[in-house]
Amino acid sequence: MKLFYHLTGIRLGWLLTATAVNVLTTTNLASPPFSFSQPLNANNCLSLADPNKANIAWEALQNPILQFEDVAVKDMTILLAQGTWHLLFSHISDNPFRFQIGWVQSQDWSDWSTSQLKIWDRPTAGGLASPEIVQAPDGTYVVVFNSHAYDLRGNFGEIRNKLYYRTSRDLRIWSPMKRLAENIWNDARDRLIDAAIAYTEIGVVLAAKREQTFYLALSPNGSLDGPWQEIGKPKLPGLENYQMLKIDGVWHLLGTTLKKPEGYDRDHLPVLYRLTGAASDPQSWLKWDRVAILDVPEESWNQGYERANSAHLCDARAADGHFYLFYAGSNEGDTFAGRGHAKIGVARSRDLQTWQVPEKK
């Protein structure tokens, strides 16, 4: 038994821009059904990469590790590919207020390529947000996210988000933006955000927030185009910002609390759950046990409004023996339409209980 368990009881309308010459191009890639005869370990941040190429310069880091003077950043997701770390996130401007998806790279986390920031945007929509990047078993890179969709506004007086995905074989050329789970969640009234996917033995499992409720769906044939089947609503306290990953062979769910957990003085904290049923049974995906609140230390930049919002867990034990938690923090909630000027920090742990932040320089 592992240590962990001892301690836990684009189409024409697409616009891709960049602050430098690095522009992500688009092509009409197909979306094939994925083979499930290959290893299903790609939801980890190390993906299918060689752990020996996972360089992390912990001693050189200082929180926040990513910040912008006039942009808030949150909803991050990270992946190692070909020796380079790729960090995607919600990129939020305040004047005018708008969500986009930002993308930076680093060899060892000590110097993110902010001068070569890549931006995903869609001029015909109200913005893109909440990316989650994984690598499919056949090596295809997949990013799922949500977008405000003006064309689906209907008569409801506000924009209703829908889920989308894009795929790439090389992290440079990306497929057009396509709807995710459209055959089951297509009501104009549905507000869908915070998508996360898991490649499992029974197909692709999708987690999403529908209105204020956590839902799960399944594509049994392994295709992101479905057809999708709704599994149901897990009976868990309010959660958002989902991530699904395997830890020691068992599927886990990371989410952000919508209400204050008992014993805590704030909401928007990272909480980890473990799947208790058989992963081979779709209905078992509704059954989860709480492992822990991932309680990272406060620092001067995240001791006020948000301490650890929209967190993302990176299991890098194969590289250096540590879990790493990325999270957004802010000391105020007045700017950026009440979200605060969020920045991204990181903490590490060997047991998911005791967390260490980089030493101040």
Secondary structure, DSSP 8 states (H G I E B T S, - for coil): --HHHHH----TT-EEEESSS---EE---------SSS---TTSTTTTS-GGG----GGG--SSSB--SSEEEEEEEEEEETTEEEEEEEEEEETTEEEEEEEEEESSSSS--GGG-EEEE-TTSSBEEEEEEEE-TTS-EEEEEEEE-GGG-TTSSS--EEEEEEEESSSSEE---EESSTTTS--TT--EEEEEEEEETTEEEEEEEETTEEEEEEETTS-TT---EEEE----S-EEEEEEEEETTEEEEEEEESS--TT-S-S--EEEEEE-S-TTSGGGGG-EEEEEE------TTSSSSEEEEEEEEEEEHHHHSEEEEEEEEES-SSHHHHT---EEEEEEESSSSS-B-----
